Amino acid sequence: MGEFANFLGENLSDFWTYTGFANATPGHLVMILVGLFFIYLAVKKEFEPMLLIPIGFGILIGNIPFNMDAGLQVGIYEQGSVLNILYQGVTSGWYPPLIFLGIGAMTDFSALISNPKLMLIGAAAQFGIFGAYMIALQWGFDPMQAAAIGIIGGADGPTAIFLSSKLAPNLMGAIAVSAYSYMALVPVIQPPVMRLLTTKHERLIRMKPPRVVSHTEKVIFPIVGLLLTCFLVPSGLPLLGMLFFGNLLKESGVTRRLAETARGPLIDTITILLGLTVGASTQASEFLTLNSLKIFGLGALSFIIATASGVLFVKIFNLVLKKENKINPLIGNAGVSAVPDSARISQILGLEYDPTNYLLMHAMGPNVAGVIGSAVAAGILLGFLV
């Protein structure tokens, strides 16, 4: 009887060493609370639920404590584990181009085609990327890390993941979570900046209705867009190529099934895998560092700089435009590529000051330009630093 009790005690003791209770650290508990907070924001506040629920649940998965020496092969950083194999789509950079394929297939570039000068607003907002890059250099990051962090200012999660996988893979978890977190917080971050930098008179500016864009123009745009941007920045080809290809599938009118697949089942599947694995990559031992805190701070700064740059550019641009062509600076925030959330913020604030002034269609111009601009900026940084 005593031998059986000893045998049972030893087995229970061994079993205990494998449990999460025995291997939990304060860091694991902190990250689990972060994951729960992300899920709360998605469910209760409806902040980007398609992103925050996969990421939040991924954080929970990534922070289940286990014995690292047991050889269980369940962790995302353990070679050969299922999570590690799924995570290769992030580390190898092939999830983001597939996301861009879906984005292209669901994006209507009509607002930009009808008023090409709105492209300049999207370009101006990318100053958030380069502003954050310069600040990151001052904070002690090397040029490649600073570039990967700066891209958060483009408000484009797939682009941030793509660039960080090439330039700073050790910071990718923090960069990705920061990018998606601030994308979800666009309704919180942008309105105060927009109100601060505009006058009541400017917020009431009415813009001319966009002209009707022909089918031929819509078909030509992705072809010309690909050739112009990728001849200028060949290193942006994986993202820009897939973006414009997806848009051609949509606008050609003869590949409807392919377009529906790209903007439906395909992008949904990749979004699930991307969010879950990015969340799981935030293991406490890898994520809870001083650099992570710095990245979150720089991410907030880059969003603020990008929003301010877009709004201020419109104010300056209006100085040289005729009265009938002036642009409402409330659409300047839409130059960041958080599609379509930042354009909706333009619309909401515009209606707040004039219930009959609809800015959404105008704001979609710089918004989709921001998607192109962030990919071009990523290509420029990649070309210079690799």
N, C-alpha and C positions, 0 to 999 in steps of 0.2 A: 504493500500500500504506500509506503514511504517512497519507494522507487518511482511509482506511478505519479505521485504528487510532485516529485522533483522533475520528472520528465515533462509533466504538464506545465509546471512553472517555467522551465527553460523554454518551452515552445511559445508560451504566452509572452515571455520576455522578448524572444526573438520577433514575434509578431508585432509587439509594441514598437520595436525599432523601425518597422516599416511604415507605421501609420503617420498620417499628417500631424497628429497631435504631438508626437514625439519629435518631429522635425520642424515644427513651426517656429518662426522667429517673429519679432515685432515687425520686421519689414514685410513679411508675408501678410500680416494682418492689415498693415497700412494699405498695401496694394489691393487687397480684397475690398476694403472700404472704398478705394478709388473706383474699382470696377462697379461696385454697387451704386456709387454716385453717378457714374456714366449711364447706367441702366435707368436710374431715377430720372435723370434729365431727359432721356429718350421717351420714357413712358409718361411721366407726369407733365413735363414741359413741352414735349414733342420737338425737342432740339435734335434735328438730323437723326431720327430713329433708325433709318436704314444703315447708318454708320455706327452710331453709338451703342446700339444693342449688340451687334457682333463684336465690337471692340471691348465693350464692358464685360461681356461674358468671356471673351478671350482672356481678359485680365484675370478673371476668376480661375480659368483653366491653367493659366501660366503660373499662378501663385498657389496651387495646391502643393503643400510641402511633401517631399519624399526624400528617402535616403539616397543621396547622390552616389554613394559607393556600392549600392546594391546591384547596379547593372540592369536596372529595370527597362531602360530604353523607352521612357515615356515622356521625357522632357523635350522641349522644342530645340534645345541646343545639343541634344545627344544624337550623334550620327546614326542614321538608320531608323530612328523612331518615326512613327506616322506623322507626328506634328512637324518634325524636322523636314520630312519630305514635302509636306504641304508648304512649309515656310520657304522652300527653295524658289517658289514663285515670286517671293518678295526679294530674297537675297540675289537671285539671278536677274531680277528686273523684268520678268515677263508678265506679271499681273498688270502693272500700270498701262502698257500699250493696249492690252485687251479692254481695260476700262475706257481708254480713250477711243477705242473702236465703237463701244457702246455710246459714249458721249456724242461722238460725231453723228451716229445714226439717230439720235434724238434731238439734235440741235438744229434750230432754224436760224440761218444767218441772214435772213431777209432784212432785219433792222440795220445790220451793219452794211449790207450791200446797198441799201437805199440811201444811206448817209455815211459814206466811207470815212469822213473826218472823225467819226466816233472811235475809229481805230486808235487815234492819238490818245484818247482818254485811257484806253486799255494799256497802251504803252507807258503812259505817265504813271499809272498805278504800280507798275513794276519797279518803280524807284524804291518801294518798300523792301524788295529783295536786296537791292544793292546797298540801301541804307543799313539794313540789318547785317549784311555782309561786313561792312566797314566797322560797325559796332562790335561784332563778334571778334574781329581781328584785335580790337582794342581790349577785349575781355580775355584774351589769351588763347583763343582757338587758332589752329594753323589755317592756312588759306583754304585747303580742301574741306575741312570741317566747317569753316565759316560760310563757305558757299552752300554747303548742304543745309546748314541752319537757316541761311538767308532766304532760301526758296520757300520757306514757310509763309513769307509775306505775299506770295502769289496766291494764297488761299486755295491751293490745288493739292489735295492729298496724294493722288497718284504720281504727280510730278515730283513732290517732295520725297516719296519713297524711291522713285526711279533714280533721282540724283544722289540721294544719300547711299543707296546700294552701290553706287559707283565710286563715290568720293569719301564717304565716312560710314562704312557698314557697322562699326562699333557704336555709332550714335543713332542708328536707324530707328530703333524702338522709340526713343524719346522724341525724335524729330517727327515720326509718323503720328504718334499720339498727340503731340503738340499741334500739328497741322490740323488734324481732324477735330480736336477739341475746340480750336479757335474758329474753324469753319462752322461748327455748331453754335458758337457764341457770337456769330455775326450780328444777330438782332440786338445783342447787348453792347457790343464794342462800337459798332459804326454810328448809330444815331447821335450820341453825344458829340462825336467829332464833327459830324455833318452840321449839327446845329451851331456849334461853336464857330465854324468857319464860314457860315453863310448869313446873309442879312434877310430880313423878312421880304424885302423887295425881290431879291434873287430867288427865293423859294417859290415865288408866285409867277416866275417866267413861264410862259406857254410856248411850247415848241410846235413847229409846223408838223402836221401829220406825215408820217413816212409814206413815200410813194409806193405804188404797187410794183413788186419785183417779178419779172417774167420767169417762166420755167427755164428758159435757156440760160439766163443769168445764174440761176441757182445751180445748174449743172456745171457751168463753166467755173464757178467760184472755187470749189474744192480742188479742181485741177490746177488753176492758176495759183491758188493759195499754196498748194504743195510745192510747185515749182519755184515760186518766189521765196518762200521761207526756207526750204531745204537747200536751195542753191546758196542762200545766204548763210545758213547755219546747218550744215550737213549732220552735225552731231545731234540735232534734235529730231532726226528722221524716225526713230522708233515711235515717238509720241505723235509728232505732226503727221507722219505718214498714215498711221492708223486713224487719227482724228479725221483727216480729210477723206480717207477711204470710206469710213463709216458714213460720212455726210454724203458722199457720192451714192452709196447704196440707198440712202433715204431719198435723195432728190432726183435720181435718174428716172424713177417711176416704173422701172422694169425689174427691180430686184427687191420687191416689197417683202418677200419671205425672208431674205437674207437680212434686210434692215430690221424687221421685227425680231428676228433671232438675236441680232447684235444688241438691240436696245432693250430686249426683254430677258429671256432665259440666260443668255451668255453673261451680260453685265450683272445680273442678279447673282449668278453662281460665283463669279469672280469677286463680287463685293462681299459675299459671305466668307469666302476663303481668305480674302485679303484682310478684312476686319478681324476675323477670328485669330489668324496667325499673328497679325501685328499686335493685337491685344495680348496674346500668349507670350510674345517676345519680351514683355515687360516684367520678367522675373525680378523679384525684389533685389537680388544680388547684383543684377545687371543694370537695373533702372534707378534705384534710389541712390543717386550720386549727386555731387555738387554740380557736375556738368549738366545733368538733367534739369536741375533747377534753373541754371543759366539759360538753357535752351527754351524753357517755358517763358522766362522773362523776355528773351529775345523774340520769341514768337509773338507775344503780345505787342512788343514795340514795332515789329515789322508790319503787323496788321494795321496799327494806328498810322504808321508812316505811309503805307500804301493807300489807305482811305484818304488821308489828308492830301497826299500828292494828287490823287484823282480830282478831288474837289477844287484844290487850288489851281490846278492846270485849267479847269473849265473857267474859273474866274478870270484868269489871265487871258485865255483864248477869247473870251467874250469881248475883250478890249479891242480886238481887231475884226470882230464880226459885225455885220449889219444888224440892225435892230430885229428884223424879221427872221434872222438866222441864229439868234442867240440861243445858247444851250442852258438849260436849268442846271445849276451846279449840284443839285441834289442827286443827279445821276452820275456824278464823278466817283462816288463810292463803288459803283458797279464795275469799275475797271478791274477790281480783284475778281478772280475767276471762280468765286463760290456761286456757281450757277444752280438754280436761279435765285438763291436766297438774297444776295446783295441787290439784285434788281428789284426784288419785292420790297426791300427796305426803302429804296428810292420811291417806289409807288406809295408805300404807307405814309412816309413823311410828306410827300407831295399832297396827298389827300388830306392830311392833317391840317395843312395851311390853306388848301383850296379843294373842297370836296368834288370839284368838277375837273380837276387837272390830273389827267391820267398819264403817268410817266413810265409805266411798265414797258411798253413797246420800245420807247426811246432808250430806256436803261438796258434793255437786252442787247443793244448794239455794243456798248463798251463791255458788257458782261461776257459775251462770247469772244470779243476781242481779247479780254483778259485771259481766256483759256489759251488762245494762240500765243499771247504775249508771255505767259508763264512758261510755256513749252520752249519758246524761242530763248528766253532768258536762261532756262536750264541748259539748253544747247550751247549757248555762249559760254557759260561757266564751265561746262564739261569740256568744250573745245580748248579753253585756255589752260585748264588745270590738269588735264590727264595727259 
